[in-house]
Amino acid sequence: MKNQWYVVYTKKYCENKISNFFTRRSIENYIPINKVTKPGFFLNMETIEIPLFNTYVFVSLLNQQLSVINENKDIINFVFWLGRPVLVNEFEIQNIKIFVKRFQNIKLEKTEVKLNKINREICKIYNDYGEENNKIKINQISIKIDSIGYRLIAENKIMEKN
């Protein structure tokens, strides 16, 4: 039997605590971390790290390990869709890992949930030029995670040379 990736719904701000809980039990888990740049003191920019999906932890379990979520009071339940726990395929987990490692200031957009569909489309790139200043090029890169119904979006602003 092979492990399946599930999404566990936790209490607010307990993602790291739940990840440590699974790690202590030698259960593979993953919390995508979004690096967000925001203004700091004296006009300096600082980067903070926050979970990309609030209250979600991805966990790889065997069927006989499913009861482990009842052992921690900070785990609410699995994320369900149509009465069944959501299964995320390995390809989508790898795509999330690559996307989060490569980009920061990632935004989430709700999309349609499509079960049992492997989305092989990794990134879409849109090029837009600002109306006020034609020298700024905006690349919007996105990846769709069909099993949980989200699109991850990152924007890069590139200054073009004349």
Secondary structure, DSSP 8 states (H G I E B T S, - for coil): ---EEEEEEE-TT-HHHHHHHHHHTT--EE--EEEEEEE-GGG-EEEEEEESSTTEEEEEE-GGGGGGGGG-TTEEEE-EETTEE-EE-HHHHHHHHHHHHH--S-EEEE----TT-------EEEEEE-SS-TTEEEEEEEEEETTTTEEEEEEEEEE---
